[in-house]
Amino acid sequence: MKKFRENLRRIFRRRSSRHRYVELCDVPRYQRCVVDLLGQPFVVPDGVSFYYSYREIFGDEIYRFHASHPRPVVVDCGANIGTSVLYFKSIYPECSITAVEADPRIFSILQANLAPHRLQDVTLLNKALSHEKDSVSFHREGADAGRIHGLGEACKESMQVETVQLDDLIGEQVDFLKIDVEGAETDVICASEKLRRVSSMFVEYHSFADAPQSLPRLLSALSDQGFRYYIQTQYCPAQPLTDPTHHLGMDLQLNVFAKRVGEGR
């Protein structure tokens, strides 16, 4: 009965969350505004992006994971403006989070958005996740689509950003790993030697129309490291064989969920 009531609460919460902030879709793109999130002011650099991000994170709860203890370790690569960090703290208040964001301007918003909450055990890093230890040319889109791969006309600004490797972020144990790094995900995962320390993860896979697809390598790496994976479509042309339209240069975008075989519920 307890689980049934919790499921009902989650259904009602999901339905209400899918409509909250919908008015932001009428705000001109890339116009900064401030909303109330969890009782504190929250800076939004792009209304449309935030609305859909909030729907996924707080409504659909795509980052929900099971932890066997009250203080799970979370590594959030691609933390953007902090919506995911606040979500993790809402479901596991005592969790420890390392949040990585490459875009310097978005990172400053991330810091500002989290400051009023005075969160404990949250480390913020202004670096780009990469399979190499170096600096990379990072291209700003202005919202949540900044990346190392070229942005074309959508690029607002390019700059050099210091990198961090995934294995530098993984300690003895990571309960949940989130990787949303706009195209660097496959190389990062394939270069890691510590994935067996991760219990579950979320990876957003990006396929660029002007580059070879790396999905087979990504899925093979997850399988080799003992994960069972599940895939949801984030973006795909309605008729890809006859009308291969692109979104910011991408012809496919997938949500990949992975859980270590034999762990969790």
QUIKA-V927072 format. One line per field, one symbol per residue. phi: phi as a letter, one per 40 degrees, with the letter a starting at -180 (. if undefined). Layout:
phi: ???
//
This chain:
phi: .cccccccccccccccccbcgccccccddgccabbcbfgbcbcbcaccccdcccdcccccfcccacbcacbcbbbbcgcfchdccccdcccbdccbbbbbaccdcccccdccccdccfccfbbbbcabcacbcabbcbbcbhbbbcaccdbgccccabacbcbbcdccccccabcabbbbbfhcccccccccbbcccccaabbccbbcccaccbddcccccccccgbbbbbbccaadcbccbbccbbfgbbaabcbbbbcdgbgb
//
